[in-house]
Amino acid sequence: MSQNLLHFHTLRDDCLRALAADLVMQIQATLAQQSRAALILPGGSSPQALLPLLAHQLESARLDLSPSDERWVAAQAAESNWQLLHQGLPQANCLDPRQGATPEQSALSWGEQLMQWPSFSAVLLGMGEDGHIASLFPGMPGLATALDPQALPAALPALAPQEPRQRLSLNLAMLQRGQWLGLLAFGARKRELIESVLSDQPAARELPLYAWLQRSPLPVSIYWAP
């Protein structure tokens, strides 16, 4: 049986409020012990609605924030995860993954900078209907290494099946540096994938989602709504 914690809701607003409350509790516990808290959040439309709830309840100026992954586009582009997080939590120190002239240089520097942060207070990921997490996609070159929990924590260039194809992503070992690990997902297809992973169906074992939920050093808190 999975050790993960399931939080299934009938309404997305209720799901987001429950997730925000748990995240705030975790981050405030960190801030009670140290001056700053580090946080990894996904991009996309689902977590976008979460950010105002966090901004309303947290002392954002004490947060160090990074996206879990990024598209290789301009920082100010509409597709930029960094731009979404920066606008949602403008008082936070939001680290831009674009740290070099090439994806390879950027990934190396981004990963090195994150390793200078203390262990992340919380890491929240989204997922795709193909079972990808961050920008770690099924069938991507180098996926097995990126999903190795024993690898050195790092960032890497990644390749998506759709445009913009070039991405940057944290590897599984870096994502697992969180003191609290979570997953946010909406829709029937994503629930099917979650349940196939949690029931350890053979067809699910190649999915990046499987690595996040089944190779985790901590229980993953899963928040889902239709």
Secondary structure, DSSP 8 states (H G I E B T S, - for coil): ----EEEE-SSHHHHHHHHHHHHHHHHHHHHTTSS-EEEEE--SHHHHTTHHHHHHHS-GGGEEEEESEEESS-TTSTT-HHHHHHHHSTTSEE--S--SSSHHHHHHHHHHHHHTS-S-SEEEE---TTS-BTTB-TT-TTHHHHT-TTS---EEEEE-SSSS-EEEEE-HHHHTT-SSEEEEEESHHHHHHHHHHHTT-GGGTTSHHHHHHHS-SS-EEEEEE-
